[in-house]
Amino acid sequence: MLNCHDATRLMSESQERPLSMIERMSLKLHLMMCSGCSNFKEQMGSIRLMTRTFAKGKNEQEKK
């Protein structure tokens, strides 16, 4: 079973590489039981969306 440190590491790594089936299942199981890591995953997604939106807006301003 994953601990929170390993779970957050896997969530970060999943942005860079595909996780193995065992990693995905272990992470999913951990997230079902850990509200702290579930919150981290949601916040990570929100931050990613905000940075994409910011970068897109910045690129559009540079074109003007």
mmCIF file of the N, C-alpha and C atoms, coordinates in Angstrom:
data_MODEL
# 
_entry.id   MODEL 
# 
loop_
_atom_site.group_PDB 
_atom_site.id 
_atom_site.type_symbol 
_atom_site.label_atom_id 
_atom_site.label_alt_id 
_atom_site.label_comp_id 
_atom_site.label_asym_id 
_atom_site.label_entity_id 
_atom_site.label_seq_id 
_atom_site.pdbx_PDB_ins_code 
_atom_site.Cartn_x 
_atom_site.Cartn_y 
_atom_site.Cartn_z 
_atom_site.occupancy 
_atom_site.B_iso_or_equiv 
_atom_site.pdbx_formal_charge 
_atom_site.auth_seq_id 
_atom_site.auth_comp_id 
_atom_site.auth_asym_id 
_atom_site.auth_atom_id 
_atom_site.pdbx_PDB_model_num 
ATOM 1   N N  . MET A 1 1  ? 0.845   -1.178 0.000   1.00 0.00 ? 1  MET A N  1 
ATOM 2   C CA . MET A 1 1  ? 0.000   0.000  0.000   1.00 0.00 ? 1  MET A CA 1 
ATOM 3   C C  . MET A 1 1  ? 0.893   1.245  0.000   1.00 0.00 ? 1  MET A C  1 
ATOM 4   N N  . LEU A 1 2  ? 0.491   2.240  -0.774  1.00 0.00 ? 2  LEU A N  1 
ATOM 5   C CA . LEU A 1 2  ? 1.252   3.485  -0.870  1.00 0.00 ? 2  LEU A CA 1 
ATOM 6   C C  . LEU A 1 2  ? 1.070   4.329  0.377   1.00 0.00 ? 2  LEU A C  1 
ATOM 7   N N  . ASN A 1 3  ? 2.116   5.093  0.713   1.00 0.00 ? 3  ASN A N  1 
ATOM 8   C CA . ASN A 1 3  ? 1.960   6.133  1.714   1.00 0.00 ? 3  ASN A CA 1 
ATOM 9   C C  . ASN A 1 3  ? 1.732   7.456  0.965   1.00 0.00 ? 3  ASN A C  1 
ATOM 10  N N  . CYS A 1 4  ? 1.440   8.520  1.690   1.00 0.00 ? 4  CYS A N  1 
ATOM 11  C CA . CYS A 1 4  ? 1.109   9.799  1.045   1.00 0.00 ? 4  CYS A CA 1 
ATOM 12  C C  . CYS A 1 4  ? 2.275   10.345 0.217   1.00 0.00 ? 4  CYS A C  1 
ATOM 13  N N  . HIS A 1 5  ? 3.483   10.175 0.696   1.00 0.00 ? 5  HIS A N  1 
ATOM 14  C CA . HIS A 1 5  ? 4.652   10.656 -0.048  1.00 0.00 ? 5  HIS A CA 1 
ATOM 15  C C  . HIS A 1 5  ? 4.740   9.973  -1.409  1.00 0.00 ? 5  HIS A C  1 
ATOM 16  N N  . ASP A 1 6  ? 4.593   8.654  -1.419  1.00 0.00 ? 6  ASP A N  1 
ATOM 17  C CA . ASP A 1 6  ? 4.661   7.910  -2.678  1.00 0.00 ? 6  ASP A CA 1 
ATOM 18  C C  . ASP A 1 6  ? 3.483   8.248  -3.595  1.00 0.00 ? 6  ASP A C  1 
ATOM 19  N N  . ALA A 1 7  ? 2.319   8.455  -3.002  1.00 0.00 ? 7  ALA A N  1 
ATOM 20  C CA . ALA A 1 7  ? 1.139   8.787  -3.805  1.00 0.00 ? 7  ALA A CA 1 
ATOM 21  C C  . ALA A 1 7  ? 1.312   10.136 -4.502  1.00 0.00 ? 7  ALA A C  1 
ATOM 22  N N  . THR A 1 8  ? 1.784   11.145 -3.768  1.00 0.00 ? 8  THR A N  1 
ATOM 23  C CA . THR A 1 8  ? 1.968   12.458 -4.394  1.00 0.00 ? 8  THR A CA 1 
ATOM 24  C C  . THR A 1 8  ? 3.074   12.415 -5.438  1.00 0.00 ? 8  THR A C  1 
ATOM 25  N N  . ARG A 1 9  ? 4.102   11.597 -5.195  1.00 0.00 ? 9  ARG A N  1 
ATOM 26  C CA . ARG A 1 9  ? 5.173   11.437 -6.192  1.00 0.00 ? 9  ARG A CA 1 
ATOM 27  C C  . ARG A 1 9  ? 4.611   10.832 -7.473  1.00 0.00 ? 9  ARG A C  1 
ATOM 28  N N  . LEU A 1 10 ? 3.774   9.799  -7.332  1.00 0.00 ? 10 LEU A N  1 
ATOM 29  C CA . LEU A 1 10 ? 3.175   9.179  -8.513  1.00 0.00 ? 10 LEU A CA 1 
ATOM 30  C C  . LEU A 1 10 ? 2.254   10.147 -9.256  1.00 0.00 ? 10 LEU A C  1 
ATOM 31  N N  . MET A 1 11 ? 1.502   10.949 -8.514  1.00 0.00 ? 11 MET A N  1 
ATOM 32  C CA . MET A 1 11 ? 0.641   11.938 -9.181  1.00 0.00 ? 11 MET A CA 1 
ATOM 33  C C  . MET A 1 11 ? 1.482   12.907 -10.007 1.00 0.00 ? 11 MET A C  1 
ATOM 34  N N  . SER A 1 12 ? 2.608   13.335 -9.451  1.00 0.00 ? 12 SER A N  1 
ATOM 35  C CA . SER A 1 12 ? 3.496   14.232 -10.193 1.00 0.00 ? 12 SER A CA 1 
ATOM 36  C C  . SER A 1 12 ? 4.115   13.537 -11.394 1.00 0.00 ? 12 SER A C  1 
ATOM 37  N N  . GLU A 1 13 ? 4.578   12.317 -11.188 1.00 0.00 ? 13 GLU A N  1 
ATOM 38  C CA . GLU A 1 13 ? 5.192   11.566 -12.283 1.00 0.00 ? 13 GLU A CA 1 
ATOM 39  C C  . GLU A 1 13 ? 4.198   11.272 -13.401 1.00 0.00 ? 13 GLU A C  1 
ATOM 40  N N  . SER A 1 14 ? 2.921   11.138 -13.053 1.00 0.00 ? 14 SER A N  1 
ATOM 41  C CA . SER A 1 14 ? 1.914   10.830 -14.079 1.00 0.00 ? 14 SER A CA 1 
ATOM 42  C C  . SER A 1 14 ? 1.766   11.974 -15.083 1.00 0.00 ? 14 SER A C  1 
ATOM 43  N N  . GLN A 1 15 ? 2.257   13.164 -14.724 1.00 0.00 ? 15 GLN A N  1 
ATOM 44  C CA . GLN A 1 15 ? 2.229   14.290 -15.653 1.00 0.00 ? 15 GLN A CA 1 
ATOM 45  C C  . GLN A 1 15 ? 3.331   14.169 -16.705 1.00 0.00 ? 15 GLN A C  1 
ATOM 46  N N  . GLU A 1 16 ? 4.344   13.364 -16.393 1.00 0.00 ? 16 GLU A N  1 
ATOM 47  C CA . GLU A 1 16 ? 5.510   13.231 -17.267 1.00 0.00 ? 16 GLU A CA 1 
ATOM 48  C C  . GLU A 1 16 ? 5.576   11.908 -18.014 1.00 0.00 ? 16 GLU A C  1 
ATOM 49  N N  . ARG A 1 17 ? 4.945   10.878 -17.444 1.00 0.00 ? 17 ARG A N  1 
ATOM 50  C CA . ARG A 1 17 ? 5.029   9.545  -18.060 1.00 0.00 ? 17 ARG A CA 1 
ATOM 51  C C  . ARG A 1 17 ? 3.767   8.769  -17.717 1.00 0.00 ? 17 ARG A C  1 
ATOM 52  N N  . PRO A 1 18 ? 3.439   7.781  -18.548 1.00 0.00 ? 18 PRO A N  1 
ATOM 53  C CA . PRO A 1 18 ? 2.298   6.922  -18.210 1.00 0.00 ? 18 PRO A CA 1 
ATOM 54  C C  . PRO A 1 18 ? 2.658   6.019  -17.026 1.00 0.00 ? 18 PRO A C  1 
ATOM 55  N N  . LEU A 1 19 ? 1.734   5.875  -16.096 1.00 0.00 ? 19 LEU A N  1 
ATOM 56  C CA . LEU A 1 19 ? 1.957   4.990  -14.960 1.00 0.00 ? 19 LEU A CA 1 
ATOM 57  C C  . LEU A 1 19 ? 1.647   3.552  -15.373 1.00 0.00 ? 19 LEU A C  1 
ATOM 58  N N  . SER A 1 20 ? 2.330   2.615  -14.729 1.00 0.00 ? 20 SER A N  1 
ATOM 59  C CA . SER A 1 20 ? 2.042   1.206  -14.974 1.00 0.00 ? 20 SER A CA 1 
ATOM 60  C C  . SER A 1 20 ? 0.674   0.864  -14.377 1.00 0.00 ? 20 SER A C  1 
ATOM 61  N N  . MET A 1 21 ? 0.143   -0.275 -14.751 1.00 0.00 ? 21 MET A N  1 
ATOM 62  C CA . MET A 1 21 ? -1.161  -0.674 -14.221 1.00 0.00 ? 21 MET A CA 1 
ATOM 63  C C  . MET A 1 21 ? -1.101  -0.810 -12.690 1.00 0.00 ? 21 MET A C  1 
ATOM 64  N N  . ILE A 1 22 ? -0.034  -1.367 -12.181 1.00 0.00 ? 22 ILE A N  1 
ATOM 65  C CA . ILE A 1 22 ? 0.099   -1.529 -10.728 1.00 0.00 ? 22 ILE A CA 1 
ATOM 66  C C  . ILE A 1 22 ? 0.162   -0.164 -10.043 1.00 0.00 ? 22 ILE A C  1 
ATOM 67  N N  . GLU A 1 23 ? 0.918   0.778  -10.629 1.00 0.00 ? 23 GLU A N  1 
ATOM 68  C CA . GLU A 1 23 ? 0.993   2.125  -10.053 1.00 0.00 ? 23 GLU A CA 1 
ATOM 69  C C  . GLU A 1 23 ? -0.375  2.800  -10.061 1.00 0.00 ? 23 GLU A C  1 
ATOM 70  N N  . ARG A 1 24 ? -1.105  2.671  -11.176 1.00 0.00 ? 24 ARG A N  1 
ATOM 71  C CA . ARG A 1 24 ? -2.437  3.293  -11.268 1.00 0.00 ? 24 ARG A CA 1 
ATOM 72  C C  . ARG A 1 24 ? -3.394  2.712  -10.243 1.00 0.00 ? 24 ARG A C  1 
ATOM 73  N N  . MET A 1 25 ? -3.385  1.398  -10.114 1.00 0.00 ? 25 MET A N  1 
ATOM 74  C CA . MET A 1 25 ? -4.291  0.742  -9.162  1.00 0.00 ? 25 MET A CA 1 
ATOM 75  C C  . MET A 1 25 ? -3.924  1.096  -7.722  1.00 0.00 ? 25 MET A C  1 
ATOM 76  N N  . SER A 1 26 ? -2.647  1.104  -7.414  1.00 0.00 ? 26 SER A N  1 
ATOM 77  C CA . SER A 1 26 ? -2.201  1.465  -6.061  1.00 0.00 ? 26 SER A CA 1 
ATOM 78  C C  . SER A 1 26 ? -2.582  2.905  -5.737  1.00 0.00 ? 26 SER A C  1 
ATOM 79  N N  . LEU A 1 27 ? -2.397  3.783  -6.705  1.00 0.00 ? 27 LEU A N  1 
ATOM 80  C CA . LEU A 1 27 ? -2.742  5.188  -6.499  1.00 0.00 ? 27 LEU A CA 1 
ATOM 81  C C  . LEU A 1 27 ? -4.244  5.355  -6.331  1.00 0.00 ? 27 LEU A C  1 
ATOM 82  N N  . LYS A 1 28 ? -5.010  4.686  -7.153  1.00 0.00 ? 28 LYS A N  1 
ATOM 83  C CA . LYS A 1 28 ? -6.473  4.778  -7.059  1.00 0.00 ? 28 LYS A CA 1 
ATOM 84  C C  . LYS A 1 28 ? -6.958  4.295  -5.696  1.00 0.00 ? 28 LYS A C  1 
ATOM 85  N N  . LEU A 1 29 ? -6.407  3.192  -5.215  1.00 0.00 ? 29 LEU A N  1 
ATOM 86  C CA . LEU A 1 29 ? -6.780  2.666  -3.911  1.00 0.00 ? 29 LEU A CA 1 
ATOM 87  C C  . LEU A 1 29 ? -6.428  3.661  -2.809  1.00 0.00 ? 29 LEU A C  1 
ATOM 88  N N  . HIS A 1 30 ? -5.243  4.230  -2.886  1.00 0.00 ? 30 HIS A N  1 
ATOM 89  C CA . HIS A 1 30 ? -4.823  5.208  -1.880  1.00 0.00 ? 30 HIS A CA 1 
ATOM 90  C C  . HIS A 1 30 ? -5.751  6.425  -1.897  1.00 0.00 ? 30 HIS A C  1 
ATOM 91  N N  . LEU A 1 31 ? -6.090  6.904  -3.090  1.00 0.00 ? 31 LEU A N  1 
ATOM 92  C CA . LEU A 1 31 ? -6.942  8.091  -3.200  1.00 0.00 ? 31 LEU A CA 1 
ATOM 93  C C  . LEU A 1 31 ? -8.347  7.848  -2.654  1.00 0.00 ? 31 LEU A C  1 
ATOM 94  N N  . MET A 1 32 ? -8.831  6.615  -2.737  1.00 0.00 ? 32 MET A N  1 
ATOM 95  C CA . MET A 1 32 ? -10.147 6.299  -2.187  1.00 0.00 ? 32 MET A CA 1 
ATOM 96  C C  . MET A 1 32 ? -10.152 6.397  -0.665  1.00 0.00 ? 32 MET A C  1 
ATOM 97  N N  . MET A 1 33 ? -8.985  6.198  -0.055  1.00 0.00 ? 33 MET A N  1 
ATOM 98  C CA . MET A 1 33 ? -8.910  6.182  1.402   1.00 0.00 ? 33 MET A CA 1 
ATOM 99  C C  . MET A 1 33 ? -8.324  7.453  1.999   1.00 0.00 ? 33 MET A C  1 
ATOM 100 N N  . CYS A 1 34 ? -7.702  8.299  1.214   1.00 0.00 ? 34 CYS A N  1 
ATOM 101 C CA . CYS A 1 34 ? -6.963  9.445  1.754   1.00 0.00 ? 34 CYS A CA 1 
ATOM 102 C C  . CYS A 1 34 ? -7.512  10.759 1.199   1.00 0.00 ? 34 CYS A C  1 
ATOM 103 N N  . SER A 1 35 ? -8.215  11.489 2.033   1.00 0.00 ? 35 SER A N  1 
ATOM 104 C CA . SER A 1 35 ? -8.793  12.757 1.577   1.00 0.00 ? 35 SER A CA 1 
ATOM 105 C C  . SER A 1 35 ? -7.714  13.809 1.322   1.00 0.00 ? 35 SER A C  1 
ATOM 106 N N  . GLY A 1 36 ? -6.608  13.746 2.070   1.00 0.00 ? 36 GLY A N  1 
ATOM 107 C CA . GLY A 1 36 ? -5.524  14.712 1.859   1.00 0.00 ? 36 GLY A CA 1 
ATOM 108 C C  . GLY A 1 36 ? -4.923  14.586 0.464   1.00 0.00 ? 36 GLY A C  1 
ATOM 109 N N  . CYS A 1 37 ? -4.663  13.377 0.044   1.00 0.00 ? 37 CYS A N  1 
ATOM 110 C CA . CYS A 1 37 ? -4.094  13.160 -1.289  1.00 0.00 ? 37 CYS A CA 1 
ATOM 111 C C  . CYS A 1 37 ? -5.125  13.419 -2.384  1.00 0.00 ? 37 CYS A C  1 
ATOM 112 N N  . SER A 1 38 ? -6.388  13.134 -2.103  1.00 0.00 ? 38 SER A N  1 
ATOM 113 C CA . SER A 1 38 ? -7.449  13.458 -3.069  1.00 0.00 ? 38 SER A CA 1 
ATOM 114 C C  . SER A 1 38 ? -7.526  14.965 -3.280  1.00 0.00 ? 38 SER A C  1 
ATOM 115 N N  . ASN A 1 39 ? -7.402  15.722 -2.194  1.00 0.00 ? 39 ASN A N  1 
ATOM 116 C CA . ASN A 1 39 ? -7.386  17.186 -2.302  1.00 0.00 ? 39 ASN A CA 1 
ATOM 117 C C  . ASN A 1 39 ? -6.168  17.652 -3.083  1.00 0.00 ? 39 ASN A C  1 
ATOM 118 N N  . PHE A 1 40 ? -5.017  17.030 -2.816  1.00 0.00 ? 40 PHE A N  1 
ATOM 119 C CA . PHE A 1 40 ? -3.798  17.376 -3.540  1.00 0.00 ? 40 PHE A CA 1 
ATOM 120 C C  . PHE A 1 40 ? -3.986  17.167 -5.038  1.00 0.00 ? 40 PHE A C  1 
ATOM 121 N N  . LYS A 1 41 ? -4.600  16.052 -5.411  1.00 0.00 ? 41 LYS A N  1 
ATOM 122 C CA . LYS A 1 41 ? -4.828  15.753 -6.828  1.00 0.00 ? 41 LYS A CA 1 
ATOM 123 C C  . LYS A 1 41 ? -5.721  16.810 -7.472  1.00 0.00 ? 41 LYS A C  1 
ATOM 124 N N  . GLU A 1 42 ? -6.784  17.195 -6.782  1.00 0.00 ? 42 GLU A N  1 
ATOM 125 C CA . GLU A 1 42 ? -7.675  18.243 -7.311  1.00 0.00 ? 42 GLU A CA 1 
ATOM 126 C C  . GLU A 1 42 ? -6.936  19.560 -7.462  1.00 0.00 ? 42 GLU A C  1 
ATOM 127 N N  . GLN A 1 43 ? -6.158  19.938 -6.446  1.00 0.00 ? 43 GLN A N  1 
ATOM 128 C CA . GLN A 1 43 ? -5.419  21.194 -6.497  1.00 0.00 ? 43 GLN A CA 1 
ATOM 129 C C  . GLN A 1 43 ? -4.374  21.173 -7.604  1.00 0.00 ? 43 GLN A C  1 
ATOM 130 N N  . MET A 1 44 ? -3.747  20.037 -7.794  1.00 0.00 ? 44 MET A N  1 
ATOM 131 C CA . MET A 1 44 ? -2.754  19.897 -8.862  1.00 0.00 ? 44 MET A CA 1 
ATOM 132 C C  . MET A 1 44 ? -3.411  20.131 -10.226 1.00 0.00 ? 44 MET A C  1 
ATOM 133 N N  . GLY A 1 45 ? -4.605  19.572 -10.403 1.00 0.00 ? 45 GLY A N  1 
ATOM 134 C CA . GLY A 1 45 ? -5.338  19.780 -11.655 1.00 0.00 ? 45 GLY A CA 1 
ATOM 135 C C  . GLY A 1 45 ? -5.719  21.235 -11.855 1.00 0.00 ? 45 GLY A C  1 
ATOM 136 N N  . SER A 1 46 ? -6.152  21.896 -10.784 1.00 0.00 ? 46 SER A N  1 
ATOM 137 C CA . SER A 1 46 ? -6.521  23.311 -10.870 1.00 0.00 ? 46 SER A CA 1 
ATOM 138 C C  . SER A 1 46 ? -5.316  24.176 -11.212 1.00 0.00 ? 46 SER A C  1 
ATOM 139 N N  . ILE A 1 47 ? -4.191  23.901 -10.570 1.00 0.00 ? 47 ILE A N  1 
ATOM 140 C CA . ILE A 1 47 ? -2.969  24.668 -10.844 1.00 0.00 ? 47 ILE A CA 1 
ATOM 141 C C  . ILE A 1 47 ? -2.529  24.467 -12.285 1.00 0.00 ? 47 ILE A C  1 
ATOM 142 N N  . ARG A 1 48 ? -2.626  23.254 -12.767 1.00 0.00 ? 48 ARG A N  1 
ATOM 143 C CA . ARG A 1 48 ? -2.241  22.962 -14.155 1.00 0.00 ? 48 ARG A CA 1 
ATOM 144 C C  . ARG A 1 48 ? -3.130  23.744 -15.131 1.00 0.00 ? 48 ARG A C  1 
ATOM 145 N N  . LEU A 1 49 ? -4.432  23.772 -14.869 1.00 0.00 ? 49 LEU A N  1 
ATOM 146 C CA . LEU A 1 49 ? -5.360  24.508 -15.721 1.00 0.00 ? 49 LEU A CA 1 
ATOM 147 C C  . LEU A 1 49 ? -5.056  26.002 -15.682 1.00 0.00 ? 49 LEU A C  1 
ATOM 148 N N  . MET A 1 50 ? -4.794  26.532 -14.487 1.00 0.00 ? 50 MET A N  1 
ATOM 149 C CA . MET A 1 50 ? -4.489  27.963 -14.368 1.00 0.00 ? 50 MET A CA 1 
ATOM 150 C C  . MET A 1 50 ? -3.213  28.335 -15.118 1.00 0.00 ? 50 MET A C  1 
ATOM 151 N N  . THR A 1 51 ? -2.177  27.488 -15.019 1.00 0.00 ? 51 THR A N  1 
ATOM 152 C CA . THR A 1 51 ? -0.929  27.815 -15.702 1.00 0.00 ? 51 THR A CA 1 
ATOM 153 C C  . THR A 1 51 ? -1.089  27.730 -17.216 1.00 0.00 ? 51 THR A C  1 
ATOM 154 N N  . ARG A 1 52 ? -1.879  26.772 -17.686 1.00 0.00 ? 52 ARG A N  1 
ATOM 155 C CA . ARG A 1 52 ? -2.142  26.691 -19.136 1.00 0.00 ? 52 ARG A CA 1 
ATOM 156 C C  . ARG A 1 52 ? -2.890  27.932 -19.609 1.00 0.00 ? 52 ARG A C  1 
ATOM 157 N N  . THR A 1 53 ? -3.898  28.344 -18.849 1.00 0.00 ? 53 THR A N  1 
ATOM 158 C CA . THR A 1 53 ? -4.682  29.520 -19.206 1.00 0.00 ? 53 THR A CA 1 
ATOM 159 C C  . THR A 1 53 ? -3.804  30.761 -19.213 1.00 0.00 ? 53 THR A C  1 
ATOM 160 N N  . PHE A 1 54 ? -2.948  30.899 -18.203 1.00 0.00 ? 54 PHE A N  1 
ATOM 161 C CA . PHE A 1 54 ? -2.041  32.034 -18.122 1.00 0.00 ? 54 PHE A CA 1 
ATOM 162 C C  . PHE A 1 54 ? -1.090  32.048 -19.307 1.00 0.00 ? 54 PHE A C  1 
ATOM 163 N N  . ALA A 1 55 ? -0.503  30.891 -19.603 1.00 0.00 ? 55 ALA A N  1 
ATOM 164 C CA . ALA A 1 55 ? 0.447   30.806 -20.717 1.00 0.00 ? 55 ALA A CA 1 
ATOM 165 C C  . ALA A 1 55 ? -0.243  31.114 -22.039 1.00 0.00 ? 55 ALA A C  1 
ATOM 166 N N  . LYS A 1 56 ? -1.462  30.640 -22.208 1.00 0.00 ? 56 LYS A N  1 
ATOM 167 C CA . LYS A 1 56 ? -2.203  30.903 -23.439 1.00 0.00 ? 56 LYS A CA 1 
ATOM 168 C C  . LYS A 1 56 ? -2.472  32.403 -23.583 1.00 0.00 ? 56 LYS A C  1 
ATOM 169 N N  . GLY A 1 57 ? -2.885  33.050 -22.500 1.00 0.00 ? 57 GLY A N  1 
ATOM 170 C CA . GLY A 1 57 ? -3.141  34.485 -22.534 1.00 0.00 ? 57 GLY A CA 1 
ATOM 171 C C  . GLY A 1 57 ? -1.884  35.274 -22.810 1.00 0.00 ? 57 GLY A C  1 
ATOM 172 N N  . LYS A 1 58 ? -0.785  34.866 -22.222 1.00 0.00 ? 58 LYS A N  1 
ATOM 173 C CA . LYS A 1 58 ? 0.499   35.544 -22.424 1.00 0.00 ? 58 LYS A CA 1 
ATOM 174 C C  . LYS A 1 58 ? 0.947   35.408 -23.876 1.00 0.00 ? 58 LYS A C  1 
ATOM 175 N N  . ASN A 1 59 ? 0.771   34.220 -24.459 1.00 0.00 ? 59 ASN A N  1 
ATOM 176 C CA . ASN A 1 59 ? 1.148   34.008 -25.860 1.00 0.00 ? 59 ASN A CA 1 
ATOM 177 C C  . ASN A 1 59 ? 0.304   34.858 -26.786 1.00 0.00 ? 59 ASN A C  1 
ATOM 178 N N  . GLU A 1 60 ? -0.996  34.981 -26.482 1.00 0.00 ? 60 GLU A N  1 
ATOM 179 C CA . GLU A 1 60 ? -1.859  35.800 -27.325 1.00 0.00 ? 60 GLU A CA 1 
ATOM 180 C C  . GLU A 1 60 ? -1.490  37.273 -27.238 1.00 0.00 ? 60 GLU A C  1 
ATOM 181 N N  . GLN A 1 61 ? -1.080  37.748 -26.056 1.00 0.00 ? 61 GLN A N  1 
ATOM 182 C CA . GLN A 1 61 ? -0.671  39.138 -25.901 1.00 0.00 ? 61 GLN A CA 1 
ATOM 183 C C  . GLN A 1 61 ? 0.625   39.415 -26.661 1.00 0.00 ? 61 GLN A C  1 
ATOM 184 N N  . GLU A 1 62 ? 1.523   38.443 -26.701 1.00 0.00 ? 62 GLU A N  1 
ATOM 185 C CA . GLU A 1 62 ? 2.801   38.626 -27.405 1.00 0.00 ? 62 GLU A CA 1 
ATOM 186 C C  . GLU A 1 62 ? 2.595   38.716 -28.910 1.00 0.00 ? 62 GLU A C  1 
ATOM 187 N N  . LYS A 1 63 ? 1.512   38.119 -29.424 1.00 0.00 ? 63 LYS A N  1 
ATOM 188 C CA . LYS A 1 63 ? 1.237   38.158 -30.857 1.00 0.00 ? 63 LYS A CA 1 
ATOM 189 C C  . LYS A 1 63 ? 0.746   39.524 -31.300 1.00 0.00 ? 63 LYS A C  1 
ATOM 190 N N  . LYS A 1 64 ? 0.226   40.315 -30.374 1.00 0.00 ? 64 LYS A N  1 
ATOM 191 C CA . LYS A 1 64 ? -0.345  41.636 -30.726 1.00 0.00 ? 64 LYS A CA 1 
ATOM 192 C C  . LYS A 1 64 ? 0.705   42.663 -30.978 1.00 0.00 ? 64 LYS A C  1 
# 
